[in-house]
């Protein structure tokens, strides 16, 4: 993205009015207002302006989404009247950092340009169009719904997810609605727009690429910084003297500076008179290496490229950025299981633990730097080290990438293609080339970005999804319309256009054509033992125990749904009788049969019955027919659904981590929401961390242990080749993703729920850094007498016998909640104000085993937060939760049964 020069820039962020040009598409009652115009904000979007003007209800509230669908049918016109005065600079450029999407710009009645790509920035020389005094800038938008319909009729049908033909234009797909997203296909100037004045030289398109010569793992002998870029000279207009300091076709001197710690490099280069591009290679001796979080530090080197001033009135524009020295590669060599996808940074294999990311709001113009900081905290504090930016959203704000650089968050960056087949007509190819070129250059400086990905699920859709490949055969065209070939579907972008640009502009990072990807043309594109995999039969059609049937080399999408925090849900759902299938509740559930799948998924875990015995055949779709699936108390359903989400994903993570190092990566779908909704997110739209977030934080700990069902060597040796035998024991899996080895003892005991110890054993365990060990648990502990009343507890002690803070305690529940004899009144509580007056201290004591304790503090105060959750306590144990909250009238509400929840509550509902 272009960065506006802070000097001599007039930002056009006021004086805007919004009009509707095709009033017949607007509600009758609003036509007069929209003809006269309403106040508009820039950056902004039409839907936001309408909401601010009180002309539409909140699209997020109740079922208002339907009532605002007309917004996408309007041809909107933005007008800005602004005063401008010539400051003596040679050039005056109109700079637009984001226009969404199909628009024509005029300045004082003169055509500036027509644009059609929301993923690009634009710059136009408008000095001949500006007037001293008042000016009028007009931006006319075509309806995105009308344009996509027109193009689909002209080009023919290209299969796509959801309702609208988003794949016909270069607009963020998610704004048309997704299975977690509201459909509000609006239009607007979504990033700043300004008049930037300058003279002399403008430096742009800087690509500072790094290479590292490793002496050993994590040790660099030498780093290379390869800086390529371009300049633009301000032409002189009326000046004809070629000796004039601003004259075109003059040599230009640039000062290159690199700074970090003791490293200070300065070098001047000259761009010859007949050139507009330059390149310089700098060597840095023994550079400090940039590491992912948890593996080392994140040293950043400041780089500046500054034109040397030729005149006192020189208003040249330079460039400043930061880079980090690190190497990136992947191991995809075939092994005995298939083909791995293992990320290696600075020679060190990295076990990836992270999330997928969608835009932080459906109204992208409203996302602030503080929003990015909050969401980055959510990632960092959950033991995450990678974020995948999904291809149906946007190329994110510089704020996000800079935070990732500073904190060591690895970035997997999709290009913006998702769940669709895309036209390959000449105009679309040109749009994609320009977009990809700009984003590659823009993001090339960020050490956090390690993977470029061509598309989301487009290869697997083409190869394996019903009606996607078949739908590409256009019966309306002549048989030879494509020269006897199949109708193009977008592979040109992922297989040719994008990799060619990356090879030219940034060959230093990994590239995948799609996600998932098997790296093997002869394997399914979503094979668990080859490359990367998206696991979606769990949730859609299988119980979450099915996760245990997979051996994922790198799971880059999987997840489970749950509702947002209670305060978030009830802020937008107001059904007089609220239940999982009340109208407004379902308006905030975008997944097909989503709440039915939540109910079905609870079977045998939290409710009676089995996953497969629901009746899905009733006329009109699924029906919730079994009385035992009904919830008399909606708050119990809400808690059960949140708990189910957390338990399902925790089960998946624990299984995958027990497979390390065979498994090299886990990315949960998804960290965030773009509106208040029932979804796969770990953090809801209002910023509340759901139980899933706390469960994943523990499961993502660098030092992690889990007890899993296992197959003994004896049974494995007797099994038929290719047939996976049933488990006949349980094992302790100890994973060390940390930087130091760990040596100590695991103390195991099988106890009753009241704390009575039935059997004990000690297991010595040494696990090296970035290694894993698996230890079979002896039968004396592993064999249960009464699975409904017993658990296994494992605590780690250091070699000197001291209690360890390295590994969390492991608790193995042999049965699900519904089959466990949990006590409903197993806790005693007290609450008091915290000493530093920032909230309250909630003390909890367990009188019997308490499973998955969670405090829903938002029910008491919607701005409150709690420092921990999803905690299990043994009989007699105590803990103190710190609740960050303003003063509330009755603090004991934090201890109320509908606020302080556990799985124990549901066993007796």
C-alpha positions in Angstrom: 0.0 0.0 0.0 1.2 3.5 -0.7 2.0 5.5 2.4 1.0 9.1 2.3 3.8 11.6 2.7 3.1 13.5 6.0 4.5 16.7 4.4 2.6 18.7 1.8 -0.4 16.3 1.9 -4.0 17.4 2.1 -6.1 14.5 3.3 -9.6 14.7 2.0 -11.3 13.4 5.1 -14.2 16.0 5.4 -16.7 17.7 3.2 -18.2 14.6 1.7 -21.8 14.0 0.7 -23.4 10.8 -0.4 -26.1 10.5 -3.1 -28.0 7.7 -4.7 -28.0 7.9 -8.5 -30.6 5.2 -9.2 -33.2 6.2 -6.8 -35.7 3.7 -8.1 -33.6 0.9 -6.3 -33.9 2.7 -2.9 -36.9 2.4 -0.5 -39.5 5.0 -1.4 -39.4 6.7 2.0 -35.7 7.4 1.6 -35.5 8.6 -2.0 -35.9 12.3 -1.3 -33.1 12.2 1.3 -30.8 10.3 -0.9 -31.5 12.6 -3.8 -30.5 15.6 -1.7 -27.5 13.8 -0.2 -26.4 12.9 3.3 -23.2 13.5 5.2 -20.5 10.9 4.4 -17.3 9.9 6.1 -14.1 9.0 4.3 -12.7 6.5 4.9 -16.1 5.0 5.0 -18.8 3.0 3.3 -22.3 3.8 2.1 -23.9 1.4 4.7 -22.0 3.1 7.5 -23.0 6.5 6.4 -26.7 5.5 6.1 -26.5 4.0 9.6 -24.9 7.2 11.0 -27.6 9.3 9.4 -30.3 7.2 11.0 -31.7 6.0 7.7 -31.3 2.3 8.2 -31.4 0.1 11.3 -28.2 -1.5 12.5 -27.5 -4.3 10.0 -26.1 -6.4 12.8 -29.2 -6.2 15.0 -32.1 -8.6 15.0 -32.9 -9.7 11.4 -32.1 -6.3 9.9 -29.7 -7.8 7.4 -32.7 -8.5 5.1 -34.0 -4.9 5.5 -30.7 -3.4 4.2 -30.1 -5.6 1.2 -31.1 -2.8 -1.2 -27.9 -0.9 -0.3 -25.9 -3.3 -2.6 -28.3 -2.4 -5.5 -27.6 1.3 -5.5 -25.2 3.3 -7.7 -23.7 5.5 -5.1 -22.1 8.9 -5.7 -19.6 10.6 -3.3 -18.9 14.3 -3.7 -16.3 16.3 -1.8 -15.9 20.1 -2.0 -12.6 21.2 -0.7 -10.3 24.3 -0.9 -6.9 23.9 -2.4 -4.1 26.4 -3.0 -0.9 25.9 -4.9 2.0 25.6 -2.6 4.6 25.9 -5.3 5.3 22.2 -5.7 5.7 20.9 -9.3 3.4 17.8 -8.9 0.0 17.5 -7.3 -1.3 13.9 -7.2 -4.6 12.5 -6.2 -3.8 9.5 -4.2 -6.4 6.8 -3.3 -5.4 4.0 -0.9 -8.6 2.0 -1.3 -11.7 2.3 -3.5 -14.4 -0.4 -3.2 -14.9 -1.2 -6.1 -16.3 -0.3 -9.5 -16.0 3.5 -9.7 -15.4 6.5 -11.9 -13.6 9.6 -10.5 -13.9 13.2 -11.9 -12.3 16.3 -10.6 -14.0 19.6 -11.4 -15.9 17.8 -14.2 -12.8 16.3 -15.8 -12.4 12.5 -16.0 -9.6 11.3 -13.7 -10.0 7.5 -14.2 -12.2 4.5 -13.9 -11.2 1.8 -11.4 -12.4 -1.7 -10.7 -10.2 -3.3 -8.0 -10.6 -2.8 -4.3 -7.2 -4.5 -3.6 -5.2 -1.7 -5.3 -4.0 1.8 -4.6 -4.1 4.5 -7.2 -2.2 7.7 -8.0 -3.1 10.3 -10.6 -1.3 13.5 -11.7 -4.2 16.1 -11.4 -2.3 19.4 -11.4 -4.0 20.4 -14.6 -7.4 19.7 -13.1 -7.1 21.5 -9.8 -8.3 25.0 -9.3 -7.0 27.6 -6.8 -9.9 27.8 -4.3 -12.9 25.5 -4.2 -12.7 22.1 -6.0 -15.2 19.3 -6.5 -14.1 15.6 -6.5 -16.8 13.1 -7.5 -16.6 9.3 -7.1 -19.4 7.4 -8.8 -19.8 3.8 -7.8 -21.7 1.1 -9.8 -23.8 -1.3 -7.8 -21.6 -4.3 -7.0 -24.6 -6.6 -7.2 -25.7 -5.3 -10.6 -22.1 -5.4 -12.0 -21.5 -9.0 -10.8 -24.9 -10.0 -12.3 -24.1 -8.4 -15.6 -20.7 -9.9 -15.8 -22.0 -13.4 -14.9 -24.5 -13.1 -17.8 -21.8 -12.0 -20.2 -19.0 -14.3 -19.2 -21.1 -17.3 -18.2 -21.5 -19.0 -14.8 -18.4 -19.7 -12.7 -19.1 -21.7 -9.6 -18.8 -19.9 -6.3 -19.7 -20.3 -2.7 -22.7 -18.4 -1.2 -25.3 -16.4 -3.1 -23.6 -13.6 -5.0 -21.1 -13.9 -7.9 -18.3 -12.3 -6.0 -15.8 -14.0 -8.3 -16.7 -11.8 -11.2 -15.0 -8.7 -9.8 -11.9 -7.9 -7.6 -13.8 -7.0 -4.5 -13.5 -8.7 -1.0 -15.6 -11.8 -1.3 -16.6 -11.9 2.4 -18.7 -8.7 2.1 -21.2 -10.6 0.0 -21.8 -13.0 2.9 -20.1 -16.2 4.1 -21.0 -19.1 6.3 -20.0 -16.9 9.3 -20.5 -13.5 7.7 -23.3 -11.0 7.1 -24.1 -10.0 3.5 -23.8 -6.3 3.0 -22.2 -5.7 -0.4 -21.7 -2.0 0.0 -19.5 0.5 -1.8 -17.2 3.3 -0.5 -13.8 5.0 -0.2 -12.5 2.5 2.3 -9.0 4.0 2.8 -7.7 7.6 2.9 -7.7 9.7 -0.2 -5.6 12.8 -0.5 -3.8 15.4 -2.6 -0.1 14.8 -2.3 2.2 17.7 -3.6 5.8 17.1 -4.4 8.8 18.3 -6.4 12.1 16.7 -7.3 11.8 12.9 -6.9 9.4 10.3 -5.5 10.8 7.0 -4.4 8.4 4.0 -4.5 8.1 0.3 -5.0 10.9 -0.5 -2.7 11.7 -4.2 -2.3 14.2 -4.9 0.4 14.8 -8.7 0.2 17.1 -10.5 2.6 19.2 -13.6 2.3 21.1 -15.3 5.1 24.2 -17.5 5.0 23.9 -19.8 7.9 27.0 -21.1 9.7 24.8 -23.4 11.7 21.2 -23.6 12.9 20.3 -20.2 14.2 23.8 -18.7 13.4 24.4 -16.4 10.5 27.9 -15.6 9.1 26.6 -13.0 6.7 23.3 -11.4 5.6 22.6 -9.9 2.3 20.2 -7.0 1.8 19.0 -6.6 -1.8 17.2 -3.3 -2.3 15.3 -2.7 -5.6 13.1 0.2 -6.3 11.8 2.9 -8.6 11.8 6.6 -8.8 9.6 9.1 -10.5 10.8 12.6 -11.4 8.5 15.5 -11.2 8.4 16.8 -14.7 9.0 20.6 -15.0 6.1 21.7 -17.1 6.9 25.2 -18.1 10.6 24.9 -17.1 12.8 24.2 -20.2 16.3 24.7 -18.8 17.7 21.2 -18.4 20.0 22.5 -15.7 17.0 23.3 -13.5 17.1 21.2 -10.4 13.7 19.7 -11.0 14.2 19.0 -14.7 13.2 15.6 -16.1 15.9 13.2 -17.3 18.4 14.3 -14.7 20.6 11.9 -12.6 19.2 11.4 -9.1 21.3 10.7 -6.0 19.8 8.5 -3.3 21.1 8.0 0.2 20.6 4.4 1.5 20.8 4.0 5.2 20.6 0.8 7.3 20.5 1.0 11.1 20.2 -1.5 13.9 22.3 -1.6 17.2 25.9 -1.4 16.2 25.2 -1.8 12.5 25.1 1.5 10.6 25.5 1.5 6.9 25.3 4.5 4.6 25.7 4.5 0.9 24.9 6.9 -1.9 23.9 5.7 -5.3 23.1 7.5 -8.5 20.2 6.7 -10.7 21.3 7.7 -14.3 19.3 10.2 -16.3 17.9 7.6 -18.6 16.8 5.2 -15.7 13.9 5.1 -13.3 14.8 1.9 -11.5 17.7 1.1 -9.2 19.1 -1.9 -7.3 21.8 -2.2 -4.6 23.2 -5.1 -2.7 24.5 -4.6 0.8 26.3 -7.2 3.0 25.7 -7.2 6.8 28.3 -9.1 8.8 26.8 -11.6 11.3 23.3 -10.1 11.4 21.0 -10.6 14.4 18.5 -13.1 13.2 14.7 -12.6 13.3 12.8 -15.5 14.9 9.2 -16.6 15.3 7.9 -15.9 18.8 9.2 -18.5 21.2 12.3 -19.3 19.2 14.3 -16.2 19.7 14.1 -12.4 19.3 12.7 -10.1 16.7 15.5 -7.6 15.8 14.4 -5.2 13.1 16.7 -3.1 10.9 15.6 0.4 9.9 16.1 1.2 6.2 15.6 4.5 4.5 16.0 5.5 0.9 16.2 9.3 0.6 16.6 11.5 -2.5 19.4 14.0 -2.1 17.8 17.5 -2.2 18.8 19.6 -5.2 17.0 22.8 -4.2 15.7 24.5 -1.1 12.1 24.0 -2.4 12.7 20.3 -3.0 9.6 18.4 -1.8 10.9 14.9 -2.7 9.4 11.8 -1.2 11.6 9.1 0.2 10.9 5.7 1.7 11.3 4.1 5.2 10.8 0.6 6.3 12.1 -2.2 8.5 13.4 -5.6 7.7 14.5 -8.7 9.6 17.2 -11.2 8.6 15.9 -14.7 8.5 15.9 -17.7 6.1 12.7 -19.6 5.2 12.3 -23.0 3.5 10.1 -26.0 3.8 10.6 -29.7 4.0 8.3 -31.4 1.5 10.5 -34.5 0.8 8.6 -37.8 0.5 8.8 -40.0 3.6 7.3 -43.3 4.7 3.9 -41.7 5.4 3.6 -39.4 2.5 4.8 -35.8 2.0 5.2 -33.4 4.9 4.9 -29.6 4.9 7.3 -28.5 7.6 8.4 -24.9 7.9 12.1 -24.3 8.6 13.2 -20.8 9.8 17.0 -20.1 10.2 17.6 -23.8 9.8 15.3 -24.6 12.7 12.2 -26.7 12.1 9.2 -24.8 13.5 6.0 -26.5 14.9 3.3 -24.1 13.7 0.5 -23.4 16.1 -2.0 -20.7 15.1 -5.3 -19.5 13.7 -6.9 -18.4 10.5 -7.9 -14.7 10.2 -10.8 -13.0 8.5 -11.2 -9.2 8.3 -11.9 -7.7 11.7 -15.2 -6.2 10.5 -17.5 -6.5 7.5 -17.0 -2.7 7.3 -13.3 -2.7 6.8 -13.1 1.1 6.9 -14.1 1.0 10.6 -11.2 -1.2 11.8 -8.7 0.8 13.8 -5.1 0.4 14.8 -6.3 -0.4 18.4 -8.5 -3.2 17.0 -5.4 -4.8 15.4 -3.4 -4.4 18.7 -6.2 -6.1 20.7 -6.5 -9.0 18.2 -2.7 -9.4 18.1 -2.7 -9.7 21.9 -5.4 -12.4 21.6 -3.0 -14.3 19.3 0.2 -13.8 21.3 -1.4 -14.7 24.6 -2.9 -17.9 23.2 0.6 -19.3 22.5 0.1 -18.8 18.7 3.0 -18.4 16.4 1.3 -18.2 13.0 -1.6 -16.3 11.5 -3.1 -17.3 8.1 -4.7 -14.3 6.3 -7.5 -16.0 4.4 -8.1 -15.4 0.7 -11.8 -14.3 0.9 -10.9 -11.2 2.8 -8.4 -8.4 2.2 -4.7 -7.8 2.1 -4.5 -6.5 5.6 -3.5 -3.1 7.0 0.2 -2.3 7.4 -0.7 -2.1 11.2 -1.2 -5.9 11.3 2.1 -6.8 9.5 4.1 -4.3 11.5 2.7 -5.8 14.8 3.6 -9.3 13.5 7.2 -8.2 12.7 7.6 -6.7 16.2 6.2 -9.7 18.0 7.3 -12.7 16.0 4.0 -13.7 14.5 4.5 -15.7 11.3 2.2 -14.7 8.5 0.7 -17.0 5.9 -0.7 -14.7 3.3 -3.4 -15.8 0.8 -3.9 -14.0 -2.5 -7.6 -13.0 -2.7 -9.2 -16.0 -4.3 -11.5 -18.2 -2.3 -14.0 -21.1 -2.9 -14.7 -20.3 -6.5 -13.7 -20.7 -10.1 -12.4 -17.4 -11.6 -12.7 -16.0 -15.1 -9.4 -15.7 -17.1 -10.4 -13.1 -19.5 -7.8 -10.5 -20.6 -9.2 -7.7 -18.5 -9.4 -9.9 -15.4 -5.8 -11.2 -15.9 -4.5 -7.6 -16.1 -6.3 -6.7 -12.9 -4.9 -9.7 -11.1 -1.4 -9.0 -12.3 -1.5 -5.4 -11.2 -3.0 -6.3 -7.8 -0.5 -9.1 -7.2 2.5 -7.0 -8.2 1.5 -4.2 -5.9 0.8 -6.5 -2.9 4.0 -8.5 -3.4 6.1 -5.3 -3.4 4.2 -3.7 -0.5 4.7 -6.7 1.8 8.2 -7.7 0.7 9.9 -5.9 3.7 8.1 -7.8 6.4 10.1 -10.7 7.9 6.9 -12.1 9.5 5.5 -13.0 6.0 6.9 -16.4 5.3 4.3 -18.1 3.0 2.4 -16.8 0.0 -0.7 -18.9 -1.0 -2.4 -18.6 -4.3 -6.0 -19.5 -3.3 -8.2 -20.9 -0.7 -9.8 -24.3 -1.6 -9.9 -23.6 -5.3 -7.8 -26.7 -6.3 -9.7 -29.0 -4.0 -13.0 -27.5 -5.3 -12.0 -28.1 -8.9 -10.8 -31.7 -8.1 -13.3 -32.9 -5.5 -16.4 -30.6 -5.0 -19.7 -31.5 -6.6 -20.7 -29.2 -9.5 -17.6 -27.1 -9.4 -15.6 -28.7 -12.2 -18.7 -29.8 -14.1 -20.2 -26.3 -13.9 -17.2 -25.0 -15.9 -18.5 -26.5 -19.1 -20.6 -23.6 -20.5 -23.4 -25.1 -22.7 -24.4 -21.7 -23.9 -21.1 -21.3 -25.9 -20.1 -22.9 -29.1 -18.4 -26.3 -28.6 -15.1 -24.9 -29.8 -15.3 -21.7 -27.7 -12.2 -22.7 -25.8 -10.4 -24.5 -28.6 -11.7 -27.8 -27.5 -10.4 -27.2 -24.0 -12.2 -27.0 -20.7 -13.4 -23.6 -19.7 -10.7 -21.8 -17.8 -11.3 -21.7 -14.1 -8.5 -19.6 -12.5 -5.5 -22.0 -12.6 -3.7 -19.5 -14.8 -3.4 -17.2 -11.8 -2.2 -19.8 -9.3 0.0 -21.8 -11.6 1.5 -19.1 -13.8 0.7 -15.4 -13.2 1.4 -15.3 -9.4 4.4 -17.6 -9.3 6.0 -15.7 -12.2 5.6 -12.4 -10.4 6.9 -13.9 -7.2 9.9 -15.3 -9.0 10.6 -11.8 -10.4 9.8 -9.7 -7.4 10.2 -11.9 -4.2 11.7 -15.4 -4.6 12.7 -15.4 -0.9 9.4 -16.9 0.5 7.5 -20.1 0.1 4.7 -20.3 -2.4 1.7 -22.7 -2.4 -0.8 -22.7 -5.3 -3.6 -23.4 -3.0 -4.7 -24.4 0.5 -5.1 -27.3 1.0 -2.4 -28.7 -1.2 -1.0 -32.2 -1.5 2.1 -31.3 -3.5 1.4 -34.5 -5.4 -0.7 -34.5 -8.6 -1.6 -38.1 -8.0 -3.0 -37.6 -4.5 -6.2 -35.9 -3.4 -5.7 -32.2 -2.8 -7.0 -32.7 0.8 -5.0 -35.7 1.8 -4.0 -35.8 5.5 -0.7 -37.6 4.9 0.4 -35.3 2.0 1.0 -31.6 2.4 -1.7 -29.5 4.0 -5.3 -30.4 4.8 -8.6 -28.8 5.7 -10.7 -31.0 7.9 -14.4 -30.2 7.6 -16.2 -33.6 7.8 -15.9 -33.0 11.5 -18.6 -30.4 12.2 -20.4 -31.0 8.9 -21.0 -34.7 9.0 -18.9 -36.4 11.6 -18.5 -36.5 15.4 -15.4 -34.8 16.7 -13.9 -38.1 17.7 -13.3 -38.5 13.9 -10.3 -36.2 14.3 -8.4 -39.2 15.8 -8.7 -41.0 12.4 -6.5 -38.4 10.7 -2.7 -38.1 10.6 -2.5 -34.5 9.5 1.0 -33.4 8.3 -0.2 -29.7 8.5 -3.8 -28.9 9.3 -4.4 -25.4 8.0 -8.1 -25.4 8.5 -10.4 -27.2 11.0 -12.7 -26.0 13.7 -16.1 -26.2 15.5 -18.8 -23.7 16.0 -20.0 -22.1 19.2 -22.0 -18.9 20.1 -20.4 -15.6 21.1 -20.4 -14.4 24.6 -23.8 -14.0 26.2 -23.6 -10.2 26.2 -22.6 -10.2 22.5 -25.4 -12.6 21.6 -28.2 -10.8 23.5 -27.1 -7.4 22.2 -28.3 -8.5 18.8 -30.8 -11.3 19.4 -34.0 -10.2 21.0 -36.5 -13.1 20.4 -39.3 -13.0 23.0 -38.7 -16.7 23.5 -35.1 -17.3 22.8 -34.1 -20.8 21.8 -31.5 -22.2 19.4 -34.1 -22.0 16.5 -35.8 -18.8 17.2 -35.9 -16.4 14.2 -33.3 -13.8 15.3 -31.0 -16.5 16.6 -31.0 -18.2 13.2 -30.4 -14.8 11.6 -27.1 -14.9 13.4 -26.2 -18.4 12.3 -24.9 -18.4 8.7 -23.7 -22.0 8.4 -26.0 -24.4 6.6 -28.0 -26.2 9.4 -25.5 -24.7 11.8 -27.5 -25.0 15.0 -28.7 -28.4 14.1 -25.1 -29.4 13.7 -24.4 -28.0 17.1 -27.2 -30.1 18.6 -26.1 -33.2 16.7 -22.5 -32.7 17.8 -23.6 -32.7 21.5 -24.9 -36.3 21.2 -23.1 -38.7 23.5 -20.9 -35.9 24.8 -23.3 -33.6 26.5 -26.7 -34.9 25.6 -28.1 -38.5 25.3 -28.2 -40.4 22.0 -25.6 -40.8 19.3 -24.3 -38.5 16.6 -26.1 -40.5 13.8 -29.6 -40.9 15.2 -31.1 -37.4 14.5 -33.8 -37.3 11.9 -32.7 -35.1 8.9 -35.4 -36.2 6.5 -38.4 -34.2 7.7 -40.1 -32.0 5.1 -38.5 -28.5 5.0 -35.1 -29.7 6.3 -33.8 -30.9 9.5 -36.1 -31.0 12.5 -35.1 -31.1 16.2 -37.3 -34.1 17.0 -35.8 -35.7 20.1 -37.2 -34.4 23.4 -33.8 -34.9 25.2 -32.2 -32.5 22.7 -34.5 -29.6 23.9 -33.1 -27.1 26.4 -35.6 -25.5 28.8 -32.9 -22.9 29.7 -31.3 -21.0 26.8 -28.4 -20.1 29.0 -27.7 -23.8 29.5 -27.7 -24.3 25.8 -25.4 -21.3 25.3 -22.9 -22.7 27.8 -23.2 -26.2 26.4 -22.6 -25.0 22.9 -19.5 -22.9 23.9 -18.2 -25.9 25.9 -18.7 -28.3 23.0 -16.8 -26.0 20.7 -13.8 -25.8 23.2 -13.8 -29.5 23.9 -14.0 -30.5 20.2 -11.1 -28.3 19.1 -9.0 -29.2 22.2 -9.5 -32.9 21.3 -8.3 -32.2 17.8 -5.2 -30.2 18.9 -4.2 -32.8 21.5 -4.4 -35.6 18.9 -2.4 -33.7 16.4 0.3 -32.6 18.9 0.6 -36.3 20.0 1.7 -36.9 16.4 4.6 -34.5 16.5 6.9 -34.4 14.6 4.8 -36.1 11.9 2.4 -33.2 12.4 4.2 -29.9 11.7 1.4 -27.4 11.9 -2.0 -26.6 13.3 -4.1 -23.6 12.3 -7.6 -23.3 13.9 -10.4 -21.8 11.9 -10.8 -19.0 13.1 -9.6 -16.4 15.6 -12.1 -13.6 15.0 -15.5 -12.5 13.7 -16.6 -9.7 11.4 -19.9 -9.2 13.2 -21.8 -10.7 16.2 -22.5 -14.2 15.1 -22.5 -17.9 16.0 -19.3 -19.1 14.4 -16.0 -20.9 14.6 -14.2 -18.0 16.2 -12.3 -18.1 19.5 -12.8 -14.4 20.1 -16.2 -12.8 19.4 -16.8 -9.6 17.6 -17.1 -7.6 20.8 -13.7 -8.9 21.9 -14.8 -11.5 24.4 -12.6 -14.6 24.6 -14.7 -17.7 24.3 -14.0 -20.9 26.2 -12.3 -22.1 23.0 -9.6 -19.4 23.3 -8.7 -20.6 26.8 -8.7 -24.2 25.8 -6.5 -23.6 22.7 -4.1 -21.5 24.9 -3.4 -24.5 27.0 -3.3 -26.9 24.1 -0.9 -24.6 22.2 1.6 -24.3 25.1 5.2 -24.9 23.9 5.6 -27.5 26.6 2.6 -29.8 26.2 1.6 -33.3 27.4 -1.5 -35.3 26.7 -2.8 -38.8 27.5 -4.2 -40.5 24.4 -5.5 -43.9 23.5 -2.8 -46.0 22.0 -2.0 -49.3 20.3 0.6 -51.5 22.0 3.6 -52.8 20.1 2.2 -56.4 20.5 -1.1 -55.5 18.9 0.6 -53.5 16.2 2.9 -56.3 15.2 -0.1 -58.7 14.9 -2.2 -56.3 12.7 -2.8 -56.9 9.0 -0.8 -54.5 6.8 -2.7 -51.3 6.1 -5.3 -52.1 8.8 -5.2 -49.7 11.8 -5.9 -51.8 14.9 -8.1 -50.7 17.8 -6.4 -49.1 20.8 -5.6 -51.4 23.7 -4.0 -49.0 26.1 -3.2 -45.4 26.8 0.0 -43.4 26.6 1.5 -40.2 27.8 2.7 -38.0 24.9 5.2 -35.3 25.9 6.0 -32.6 23.4 8.7 -30.0 23.8 8.5 -27.1 21.3 10.7 -25.1 23.6 14.3 -24.0 23.3 15.6 -26.2 26.2 15.5 -29.8 27.1 13.5 -31.0 30.0 14.3 -33.9 32.4 12.1 -35.0 35.2 9.4 -37.3 36.4 5.7 -37.6 35.7 3.7 -38.6 38.7 0.6 -40.5 37.6 -2.3 -41.4 39.8 -5.8 -42.8 39.1 -8.3 -41.3 41.5 -12.0 -41.2 42.2 -13.8 -38.0 41.6 -13.8 -37.3 45.3 -10.0 -37.5 45.3 -9.5 -41.0 46.6 -6.3 -42.4 45.1 -6.7 -45.9 43.6 -3.3 -46.4 41.9 0.0 -44.6 41.4 3.1 -44.7 39.2 6.1 -42.6 38.4 7.5 -42.3 34.9 10.9 -40.7 34.3 11.0 -38.6 31.2 13.6 -36.7 29.3 12.6 -34.8 26.2 15.0 -32.7 24.2 14.3 -29.3 22.7 12.0 -29.6 19.7 11.4 -33.2 20.4 8.6 -35.5 21.6 8.5 -38.8 23.6 5.7 -41.2 24.1 5.4 -43.4 27.2 3.0 -46.2 27.7 1.1 -45.9 31.0 1.2 -49.1 33.1 -1.9 -51.1 33.4 -2.1 -50.6 37.2 -3.0 -47.0 36.4 -4.6 -47.4 33.0 -7.1 -50.0 33.9 -10.3 -48.4 35.3 -12.7 -50.0 37.8 -15.5 -47.5 37.2 -15.0 -45.2 34.3 -17.8 -42.9 35.4 -16.2 -42.1 38.7 -12.4 -42.2 37.9 -9.8 -40.0 36.2 -6.1 -40.2 35.6 -4.0 -37.2 36.8 -0.4 -36.6 35.6 1.9 -34.0 37.2 5.4 -33.2 36.2 8.3 -32.7 38.6 11.8 -31.4 37.8 14.8 -33.7 38.2 15.4 -32.2 41.7 11.9 -33.2 42.7 10.5 -29.6 42.7 7.1 -28.9 41.2 7.5 -27.8 37.6 5.9 -24.8 35.9 7.0 -26.1 32.5 4.2 -28.5 31.8 0.5 -28.1 32.8 -1.1 -30.9 34.7 -2.7 -33.5 32.4 -6.2 -34.9 33.3 -7.5 -37.9 31.4 -11.3 -38.3 31.4 -12.1 -41.8 30.2 -15.7 -40.9 29.4 -17.6 -37.9 28.2 -19.4 -35.5 30.5 -22.8 -37.2 30.1 -21.4 -40.5 31.3 -19.3 -39.0 34.2 -20.7 -38.8 37.8 -19.9 -35.1 38.2 -21.4 -33.3 41.2 -23.4 -30.2 40.4 -22.5 -28.5 43.7 -18.8 -29.1 43.7 -17.5 -25.6 44.3 -17.4 -23.1 47.1 -16.7 -19.4 46.3 -15.7 -16.1 47.8 -15.2 -12.7 46.0 -13.4 -9.5 47.0 -12.1 -6.4 45.4 -8.6 -6.6 44.1 -5.9 -4.7 46.0 -5.0 -2.6 43.0 -8.7 -1.6 42.4 -8.8 -3.0 38.8 -11.5 -5.5 39.5 -12.2 -8.5 41.7 -10.5 -11.7 43.0 -12.8 -14.8 42.7 -11.7 -17.6 44.9 -13.0 -21.1 44.1 -12.5 -24.3 46.1 -13.5 -27.7 44.7 -15.2 -30.2 47.0 -15.2 -32.8 44.2 -13.8 -33.0 40.7 -14.8 -29.9 38.7 -14.4 -30.2 35.0 -13.8 -27.2 32.7 -14.6 -24.3 35.0 -15.4 -21.0 33.2 -16.6 -17.6 34.5 -18.9 -15.8 32.1 -17.9 -12.3 33.5 -19.6 -10.5 30.6 -23.0 -11.4 32.0 -22.3 -9.1 35.0 -20.4 -6.4 33.1 -20.0 -6.5 29.3 -16.6 -4.8 29.5 -15.2 -7.3 32.1 -12.6 -9.9 31.3 -11.1 -12.8 33.3 -7.5 -14.0 33.3 -8.1 -17.7 33.0 -10.7 -20.2 32.0 -11.5 -23.9 31.1 -9.8 -25.1 34.3 -10.3 -28.4 35.9 -9.9 -28.8 39.7 -9.4 -31.8 41.8 -11.2 -32.3 45.1 -9.8 -30.0 47.8 -8.0 -27.7 45.3 -8.4 -24.0 45.2 -7.7 -21.3 42.6 -8.1 -17.5 42.3 -9.4 -15.8 39.2 -8.6 -12.2 38.5 -11.6 -10.4 37.0 -10.7 -7.1 35.4 -13.9 -5.0 35.7 -15.2 -1.6 36.7 -17.0 -1.5 40.0 -20.3 -3.4 39.8 -23.3 -3.1 42.2 -23.3 -6.7 43.4 -19.9 -8.4 42.9 -21.3 -11.7 44.1 -23.1 -12.0 40.8 -19.8 -13.2 39.4 -20.3 -16.3 41.5 -23.9 -16.9 40.4 -24.7 -20.4 38.9 -25.5 -18.9 35.5 -22.1 -17.0 35.5 -19.6 -19.4 37.0 -20.1 -22.5 34.9 -18.6 -25.9 34.5 -19.3 -29.1 32.7 -20.7 -30.4 36.0 -23.7 -28.2 35.5 -24.7 -30.0 32.3 -24.5 -33.5 33.7 -27.5 -32.7 35.9 -29.5 -30.3 33.7 
